[in-house]
């Protein structure tokens, strides 16, 4: 019985301590501000999805033949095949024709990473010459995105402090330590392409998009990736 009473006493004591702690926190004089920061960065990771088929290239080459030609052209462009090219999927499907015969269509899906728009344009140009048309842009990213996010968060909390200092100085007061910090809803915006080419998905169809010489390649530009963060901070008010 004594143990039960002692246990209830401890629980009640902890509850009162917690309530008092919360009350003391709320009763402090503080100023609450929101700091915002953003950064625009150039994407250096452009993910391309490539689907090869043994029946849809202009010379009706086998899948192995078109794959070898593609790898050879990418290598000549200075692309690190071992690092930046990977196979995502391999499948075979049956196509039934009206004459009742069946044909096996082999397809192979790749992911290619290029690091700038100039290289991407050259890739598209080479693919057009090979008759590879099923190419699209999956996403844009930056190799230092994690560090950039940290930098923007730091800038946001610094902006909050500067704002609090400015506001309190106007009434001859000052701020103390931060007593509450909260990261608000933030955005990581990966913008797509400029008006030169609309939308993320870009397909090469015949010679309509690219002519037969490299000098006539369109000037494709990507909008920058925007990282934006907002931080709510409460500072002691002195």
C-alpha positions in Angstrom: 0.0 0.0 0.0 2.9 2.4 0.9 4.5 1.6 -2.5 1.3 2.4 -4.3 0.9 5.8 -2.5 4.5 6.6 -3.2 4.1 5.8 -6.9 1.0 8.0 -7.1 2.8 10.8 -5.3 5.7 10.7 -7.8 3.3 10.7 -10.8 1.5 13.7 -9.4 4.8 15.5 -8.7 6.0 14.9 -12.3 2.6 16.2 -13.7 2.7 19.4 -11.6 6.4 19.9 -12.7 5.5 19.4 -16.3 2.5 21.8 -16.1 4.6 24.4 -14.3 7.3 24.1 -16.9 4.9 24.6 -19.7 3.3 27.6 -17.9 6.7 29.2 -17.3 7.5 28.8 -21.0 4.2 30.3 -22.1 4.4 33.2 -19.6 7.8 34.4 -20.9 7.9 37.6 -22.9 8.9 36.7 -26.4 8.7 37.9 -29.9 7.7 35.4 -32.7 9.0 35.9 -36.2 9.2 33.9 -39.4 12.4 34.0 -41.4 12.4 33.0 -45.1 15.1 32.2 -47.5 15.4 30.7 -51.0 18.1 29.7 -53.5 18.1 29.1 -57.2 20.5 26.4 -58.4 21.3 25.1 -61.8 20.5 21.4 -62.3 23.6 19.3 -62.9 21.7 15.9 -62.9 19.4 15.5 -65.8 17.7 12.1 -65.8 16.7 10.7 -69.2 14.5 7.7 -69.7 15.4 5.8 -72.9 13.4 2.9 -74.3 14.9 0.8 -77.0 12.9 -1.6 -79.2 14.1 -4.0 -81.8 11.2 -3.1 -84.1 10.8 0.6 -83.9 14.2 2.0 -85.1 14.4 3.2 -88.7 16.9 0.5 -89.8 15.0 -2.3 -88.1 18.1 -3.3 -86.2 18.1 -5.9 -83.4 18.0 -4.8 -79.8 21.7 -5.8 -79.3 22.8 -3.9 -82.4 21.0 -0.7 -81.5 22.3 -0.9 -78.0 25.9 -1.3 -79.1 25.5 1.7 -81.4 24.0 3.8 -78.6 26.7 2.9 -76.2 29.4 3.7 -78.7 27.9 7.1 -79.5 27.5 8.0 -75.8 31.1 7.0 -75.2 32.3 9.2 -78.0 30.4 12.1 -76.4 32.5 11.6 -73.3 29.8 10.1 -71.1 30.9 7.6 -68.5 28.8 4.6 -69.4 29.6 2.7 -66.2 28.6 5.5 -64.0 25.8 7.4 -65.8 24.0 4.6 -67.8 21.9 1.9 -66.2 19.4 -0.6 -67.3 16.0 -0.2 -65.6 13.8 -2.8 -67.2 13.9 -5.5 -69.8 10.7 -7.0 -71.2 9.3 -8.9 -74.2 5.7 -8.6 -75.3 3.6 -10.3 -77.9 2.0 -8.3 -80.7 -0.8 -10.0 -82.6 -1.4 -8.8 -86.1 -4.6 -9.0 -88.1 -3.2 -11.8 -90.2 -3.1 -14.0 -87.1 0.7 -14.2 -86.7 2.5 -13.2 -83.5 5.7 -11.3 -83.3 7.9 -10.9 -80.2 8.9 -7.3 -79.5 11.8 -6.8 -77.3 12.2 -3.6 -75.4 14.8 -2.4 -73.0 14.6 0.6 -70.7 17.6 2.7 -69.6 18.3 5.6 -67.4 21.0 8.0 -68.5 22.3 10.9 -66.4 23.7 13.9 -68.2 25.1 16.9 -66.4 24.3 19.9 -68.6 22.0 20.9 -71.4 24.7 21.0 -74.1 25.5 17.3 -73.5 21.8 16.5 -73.5 21.4 18.2 -76.8 24.2 16.2 -78.3 22.6 13.0 -76.9 19.3 13.8 -78.6 21.1 14.6 -81.9 22.9 11.3 -81.9 19.7 9.4 -80.9 17.9 11.0 -83.8 20.6 9.7 -86.2 20.1 6.2 -84.8 16.4 6.4 -85.0 15.9 6.3 -81.3 12.8 8.3 -80.6 11.4 7.1 -77.2 13.4 9.5 -75.0 12.0 11.6 -72.2 13.3 13.7 -69.2 12.3 12.1 -65.9 13.6 14.6 -63.4 16.1 17.4 -62.7 18.3 17.5 -59.6 21.6 18.8 -58.3 24.5 16.8 -56.9 24.9 19.2 -53.9 21.2 19.5 -53.1 21.6 18.3 -49.5 24.1 20.9 -48.7 22.1 23.6 -50.4 19.1 22.7 -48.3 21.1 23.1 -45.2 22.4 26.5 -46.4 18.9 27.8 -47.1 17.7 26.7 -43.7 20.6 28.5 -42.0 19.8 31.6 -44.0 16.1 31.4 -43.0 16.9 31.3 -39.3 19.4 34.1 -39.7 16.7 36.1 -41.4 14.4 35.5 -38.5 16.9 36.8 -36.1 17.6 39.9 -38.1 13.9 40.6 -38.3 13.4 40.1 -34.6 16.4 42.4 -33.9 15.0 45.1 -36.2 11.5 45.0 -34.7 12.6 45.1 -31.1 15.2 47.9 -31.7 12.4 50.2 -32.9 10.9 50.0 -29.4 14.2 50.2 -27.5 14.2 46.5 -26.6 16.3 43.6 -27.5 16.1 39.8 -28.0 17.6 37.1 -26.0 18.1 33.4 -26.8 15.8 31.5 -29.1 13.2 29.5 -27.0 11.3 27.9 -29.8 12.2 26.9 -33.4 9.9 25.3 -35.9 10.4 24.5 -39.5 7.2 25.4 -41.5 5.9 23.9 -44.7 8.7 24.3 -47.2 9.1 23.8 -50.9 11.7 22.1 -53.0 10.6 23.2 -56.5 12.2 21.5 -59.5 11.2 23.7 -62.3 11.1 22.3 -65.8 12.2 23.7 -69.0 11.8 27.2 -70.4 9.5 28.1 -73.3 12.0 26.8 -75.8 10.6 23.3 -75.1 7.3 23.0 -73.3 6.9 20.4 -70.5 9.3 17.8 -69.1 8.6 15.0 -71.6 10.5 15.7 -74.7 10.4 13.2 -77.6 12.4 13.1 -80.8 10.2 12.2 -83.7 11.8 11.9 -87.1 13.6 15.1 -88.2 10.9 17.5 -87.1 12.7 18.5 -83.8 16.3 18.3 -84.9 17.9 18.8 -88.3 20.6 16.6 -89.7 23.5 18.8 -88.5 24.6 19.6 -85.0 24.8 23.3 -85.5 21.0 23.4 -86.0 20.2 22.0 -82.6 17.7 24.1 -80.7 18.9 26.1 -77.7 17.3 24.2 -74.8 17.5 25.9 -71.4 16.3 24.7 -68.0 14.9 26.9 -65.4 16.8 26.8 -62.1 15.8 24.6 -59.2 14.3 26.7 -56.4 14.7 25.7 -52.8 12.7 27.7 -50.3 12.4 27.3 -46.5 10.5 29.2 -43.8 11.5 29.0 -40.1 9.4 30.2 -37.2 11.4 31.3 -34.2 10.5 32.7 -30.8 13.1 34.8 -29.1 13.1 36.0 -25.5 12.1 39.7 -25.3 14.2 41.9 -23.1 
